[in-house]
Amino acid sequence: MGVSRRTAERMRDAVREAFPQMEEVPDPPTVRFRISTGLDGIFQAPTADEFAALRAAADTFRKAGAGARANALASLEQKVLSAVRAGVRRKLAPDMEALLEAEAMAIHAGPRPFEDEQVLGCVREAIMSLRRLRFKYDGGTTPGREREVTPFGLLFGRSNYLLGAEGHSTEPRTWRLDRIRDIMVSPMPGARPADFTLQEFVERSFGIYQDAVEDVVLRIHPHGAEEAMGWRFHPTQHLEPQADGSVIATFRAGGMRELAWHLFTWGDKLDIVAPERLKEMMRSELAQAVRAHGLG
């Protein structure tokens, strides 16, 4: 390289810092260095940041009660780690520990998600094998009745739901996972409609509950405009700043009750312009809260 020994050592250390996969091979009276996996594998090798993100995601799922998904990520982490050389693992460990100690995920209040590995396993098996599910459902108007459902997918949120169609119907409905029991994969074939997409279904509503889709118009006052410009009310939203400093937010969605619950957290920062049904829902929810707290 045409440099001094000290400069060569600094260059070697820089390579080791960038590529911890580099190994030191004693060859008295010298020392050699090699990257045994070759250059193709270097940029595909997992980093401390990636392992820390994977561990943090698993811990977040576990704290939120999503044990099945937490276990799946933990298993994935162990499989990836087992494919990494012992020397590289030792070098990654302190960086991973430091990152995990310095980062935390805030857990929001809400129901603990129900995730039974047997239930999730049956649902996923039925989806992949294009078959129906049979189970008893402790909810609805006839609790305990056996259902035969074609699964469309899973919805994870405040509560976790199976999305599908019952019997010969193709109209999607939801069933709470924590109310499903005695589940099994049926031998009957069942596939969701070819034109159905889970993302489009989710975007029809503000939350889980589905009802009539309407045009929603919100006016955010100037003292809430900056926050609104960085906020996602809905995937289909359009934000338009106004000359007076306010912001008009428009989107199409159903689920007026869940939307009203969310808008309550904005306090005096916004007004509901449309639809009227959302205004009525907000008034009803506020009146119920006032009565519950004995304020007249």
PLY file of the C-alpha trace (Angstrom):
ply
format ascii 1.0
element vertex 296
property float x
property float y
property float z
element edge 295
property int vertex1
property int vertex2
end_header
0.00 0.00 0.00
3.05 2.25 0.27
2.15 3.48 3.80
3.64 3.16 7.28
2.87 0.20 9.52
0.71 2.32 11.81
-1.35 3.57 8.86
-1.76 0.00 7.62
-3.02 -1.02 11.08
-5.57 1.80 11.04
-6.72 0.68 7.60
-7.03 -2.91 8.87
-9.08 -1.71 11.87
-11.36 0.27 9.56
-12.03 -2.85 7.50
-12.75 -4.85 10.67
-15.12 -2.13 11.91
-17.03 -2.17 8.63
-16.98 -5.96 8.25
-16.93 -7.79 11.62
-16.99 -11.08 9.66
-13.25 -10.64 9.05
-11.24 -13.36 10.80
-7.71 -13.28 12.16
-5.56 -16.27 11.15
-2.22 -16.76 12.98
0.60 -17.65 10.58
3.84 -17.17 12.58
5.71 -14.98 12.37
2.91 -13.00 10.72
-0.84 -12.68 11.09
-3.22 -12.98 8.15
-6.79 -11.81 7.78
-9.59 -13.25 5.70
-13.30 -12.97 5.01
-14.13 -16.62 4.55
-17.66 -16.11 3.21
-16.41 -13.93 0.37
-17.54 -10.47 -0.57
-20.95 -11.63 -1.86
-22.07 -12.59 1.66
-20.77 -9.50 3.44
-23.59 -7.18 2.51
-26.17 -9.86 3.23
-24.85 -10.60 6.71
-27.10 -9.34 9.54
-25.96 -6.31 11.51
-26.37 -5.39 15.18
-29.02 -2.83 14.19
-31.06 -5.48 12.38
-30.81 -7.99 15.23
-31.78 -5.29 17.73
-34.81 -4.31 15.63
-35.88 -7.96 15.42
-35.49 -8.46 19.19
-37.31 -5.21 19.94
-40.21 -6.20 17.68
-40.50 -9.57 19.44
-40.41 -7.90 22.88
-43.07 -5.39 21.79
-45.36 -8.17 20.61
-44.82 -10.10 23.84
-45.57 -7.10 26.08
-48.71 -6.40 24.06
-49.91 -9.98 24.57
-49.16 -11.12 21.02
-47.30 -14.23 22.15
-47.58 -16.24 18.94
-45.98 -13.55 16.78
-43.38 -12.86 19.48
-42.38 -16.52 19.53
-42.16 -16.59 15.72
-39.75 -13.63 15.69
-37.68 -15.07 18.54
-37.39 -18.36 16.64
-36.32 -16.47 13.51
-33.65 -14.61 15.49
-32.20 -17.88 16.81
-32.13 -19.42 13.34
-30.30 -16.42 11.89
-27.87 -16.29 14.80
-27.10 -20.00 14.44
-26.00 -19.33 10.83
-23.55 -16.63 11.97
-20.01 -17.61 12.97
-19.27 -17.68 16.69
-16.65 -14.95 16.40
-19.07 -12.63 14.65
-21.75 -13.34 17.27
-19.34 -12.35 20.03
-18.62 -9.06 18.26
-22.31 -8.34 17.68
-23.43 -9.10 21.24
-22.23 -5.90 23.00
-23.63 -3.66 20.26
-27.00 -5.43 20.41
-27.10 -5.11 24.19
-26.31 -1.40 24.06
-29.01 -0.74 21.44
-31.67 -2.71 23.30
-30.94 -0.89 26.56
-31.23 2.49 24.82
-34.52 1.90 23.00
-38.05 1.11 24.20
-41.50 0.97 22.67
-44.39 2.72 24.41
-47.38 0.40 24.88
-50.76 2.07 24.41
-53.72 1.25 26.62
-56.21 -1.20 25.18
-57.34 -4.82 25.29
-54.60 -7.42 25.30
-54.65 -9.17 21.91
-55.64 -12.83 21.99
-53.20 -15.01 20.09
-53.61 -18.74 20.48
-51.03 -20.59 18.38
-53.48 -23.40 17.58
-56.13 -20.96 16.35
-53.65 -18.96 14.28
-52.11 -22.16 12.94
-55.47 -23.51 11.77
-56.42 -20.22 10.12
-53.13 -19.99 8.25
-53.27 -23.64 7.20
-56.78 -23.16 5.81
-55.72 -20.04 3.89
-52.71 -21.76 2.33
-54.60 -24.97 1.49
-57.70 -23.11 0.20
-60.05 -24.87 2.62
-62.74 -23.81 5.06
-62.65 -23.61 8.84
-65.06 -25.14 11.32
-65.34 -23.72 14.83
-67.76 -22.79 17.58
-68.17 -19.09 18.21
-69.03 -17.76 21.65
-70.46 -14.51 20.34
-73.06 -13.09 18.03
-76.79 -13.70 18.36
-76.41 -17.50 18.76
-73.39 -18.11 21.02
-71.88 -21.57 20.78
-73.22 -22.33 17.29
-70.82 -24.15 14.98
-69.74 -22.10 11.97
-68.18 -23.10 8.67
-66.20 -20.16 7.34
-64.03 -19.50 4.30
-61.08 -17.52 5.70
-60.05 -14.33 3.90
-57.34 -13.21 6.32
-56.45 -11.99 9.81
-56.85 -8.47 11.18
-54.56 -7.46 14.05
-55.40 -4.37 16.08
-57.06 -3.42 19.36
-58.55 -6.92 19.18
-57.62 -9.63 16.71
-60.16 -10.90 14.19
-60.67 -13.62 11.63
-62.06 -12.17 8.42
-64.06 -14.48 6.19
-67.42 -15.48 4.74
-69.82 -17.97 6.30
-71.41 -20.80 4.35
-72.05 -20.01 0.68
-71.93 -16.26 1.21
-69.08 -14.12 -0.16
-69.83 -11.10 2.07
-66.87 -10.60 4.44
-67.53 -10.69 8.18
-65.33 -10.64 11.27
-65.04 -13.04 14.20
-63.01 -12.21 17.31
-60.24 -14.77 17.78
-60.70 -14.92 21.55
-64.29 -16.15 21.06
-63.36 -18.99 18.71
-63.05 -22.52 20.13
-62.89 -26.11 18.89
-61.40 -24.93 15.61
-60.37 -27.31 12.84
-59.57 -27.17 9.13
-62.51 -28.54 7.12
-62.02 -30.83 4.11
-64.41 -28.55 2.20
-62.71 -26.28 -0.36
-62.88 -22.57 0.27
-61.07 -19.64 -1.34
-61.72 -15.94 -1.02
-63.10 -14.14 -4.11
-60.51 -13.35 -6.77
-61.32 -9.64 -6.68
-61.03 -9.34 -2.88
-57.99 -7.65 -1.34
-57.45 -7.33 2.38
-55.95 -3.85 2.05
-59.01 -2.48 0.24
-61.27 -3.99 2.89
-59.27 -2.37 5.70
-59.35 1.01 3.96
-63.16 0.94 3.88
-63.23 1.63 7.61
-61.48 3.83 10.13
-60.96 0.80 12.38
-62.17 -2.78 12.51
-65.90 -2.22 12.48
-67.47 -1.96 9.02
-70.49 0.16 8.22
-71.56 2.56 5.45
-68.61 4.29 3.78
-68.98 8.07 3.73
-67.02 11.17 2.78
-65.41 12.56 5.95
-64.39 16.22 6.11
-62.52 17.62 9.11
-61.34 21.19 9.70
-58.27 21.37 11.93
-57.83 24.78 13.56
-54.55 26.71 13.16
-53.28 25.68 16.61
-53.53 22.02 15.55
-52.49 22.43 11.91
-48.81 21.57 12.36
-49.68 18.35 14.15
-52.31 17.47 11.53
-49.86 17.85 8.65
-47.77 15.05 10.14
-50.74 12.89 11.12
-52.31 9.97 9.28
-56.04 9.88 9.88
-56.69 7.35 7.10
-54.81 5.80 4.15
-57.04 7.64 1.67
-56.71 11.07 3.29
-55.98 14.37 1.54
-54.71 17.32 3.60
-55.20 20.83 2.24
-53.75 23.86 4.10
-56.03 26.91 4.15
-55.22 30.62 3.93
-56.26 31.20 7.56
-53.74 28.62 8.81
-56.22 25.79 9.27
-56.13 22.43 7.45
-58.96 20.57 5.74
-58.64 16.77 5.96
-60.81 14.64 3.66
-61.07 10.86 3.26
-63.64 8.09 2.67
-64.28 5.62 5.47
-66.81 3.79 7.58
-66.54 2.99 11.26
-67.94 6.27 12.61
-67.88 5.11 16.23
-64.14 4.37 16.24
-63.49 7.58 14.34
-65.43 9.55 16.97
-63.37 7.90 19.71
-60.20 9.04 17.99
-61.38 12.58 17.26
-62.19 13.05 20.94
-58.42 13.04 21.60
-58.03 16.16 19.45
-60.04 18.26 21.89
-60.71 21.77 20.55
-58.22 21.44 17.69
-60.76 20.41 15.04
-64.38 20.58 13.90
-66.35 17.86 12.11
-67.67 19.31 8.84
-69.18 16.09 7.46
-70.87 13.67 7.58
-73.79 14.45 9.87
-73.77 10.86 11.13
-70.28 11.37 12.53
-71.40 14.55 14.32
-74.33 12.66 15.85
-72.05 9.81 16.90
-69.65 12.26 18.57
-72.51 13.96 20.46
-73.86 10.59 21.59
-70.49 9.35 22.83
-69.81 12.61 24.67
-73.26 12.61 26.28
-72.76 9.03 27.43
-69.39 9.92 28.98
-70.92 12.93 30.76
-73.72 10.79 32.20
-71.26 8.12 33.31
-69.29 10.69 35.30
-72.35 12.25 36.92
-72.08 15.66 35.30
-75.75 16.16 34.49
0 1
1 2
2 3
3 4
4 5
5 6
6 7
7 8
8 9
9 10
10 11
11 12
12 13
13 14
14 15
15 16
16 17
17 18
18 19
19 20
20 21
21 22
22 23
23 24
24 25
25 26
26 27
27 28
28 29
29 30
30 31
31 32
32 33
33 34
34 35
35 36
36 37
37 38
38 39
39 40
40 41
41 42
42 43
43 44
44 45
45 46
46 47
47 48
48 49
49 50
50 51
51 52
52 53
53 54
54 55
55 56
56 57
57 58
58 59
59 60
60 61
61 62
62 63
63 64
64 65
65 66
66 67
67 68
68 69
69 70
70 71
71 72
72 73
73 74
74 75
75 76
76 77
77 78
78 79
79 80
80 81
81 82
82 83
83 84
84 85
85 86
86 87
87 88
88 89
89 90
90 91
91 92
92 93
93 94
94 95
95 96
96 97
97 98
98 99
99 100
100 101
101 102
102 103
103 104
104 105
105 106
106 107
107 108
108 109
109 110
110 111
111 112
112 113
113 114
114 115
115 116
116 117
117 118
118 119
119 120
120 121
121 122
122 123
123 124
124 125
125 126
126 127
127 128
128 129
129 130
130 131
131 132
132 133
133 134
134 135
135 136
136 137
137 138
138 139
139 140
140 141
141 142
142 143
143 144
144 145
145 146
146 147
147 148
148 149
149 150
150 151
151 152
152 153
153 154
154 155
155 156
156 157
157 158
158 159
159 160
160 161
161 162
162 163
163 164
164 165
165 166
166 167
167 168
168 169
169 170
170 171
171 172
172 173
173 174
174 175
175 176
176 177
177 178
178 179
179 180
180 181
181 182
182 183
183 184
184 185
185 186
186 187
187 188
188 189
189 190
190 191
191 192
192 193
193 194
194 195
195 196
196 197
197 198
198 199
199 200
200 201
201 202
202 203
203 204
204 205
205 206
206 207
207 208
208 209
209 210
210 211
211 212
212 213
213 214
214 215
215 216
216 217
217 218
218 219
219 220
220 221
221 222
222 223
223 224
224 225
225 226
226 227
227 228
228 229
229 230
230 231
231 232
232 233
233 234
234 235
235 236
236 237
237 238
238 239
239 240
240 241
241 242
242 243
243 244
244 245
245 246
246 247
247 248
248 249
249 250
250 251
251 252
252 253
253 254
254 255
255 256
256 257
257 258
258 259
259 260
260 261
261 262
262 263
263 264
264 265
265 266
266 267
267 268
268 269
269 270
270 271
271 272
272 273
273 274
274 275
275 276
276 277
277 278
278 279
279 280
280 281
281 282
282 283
283 284
284 285
285 286
286 287
287 288
288 289
289 290
290 291
291 292
292 293
293 294
294 295
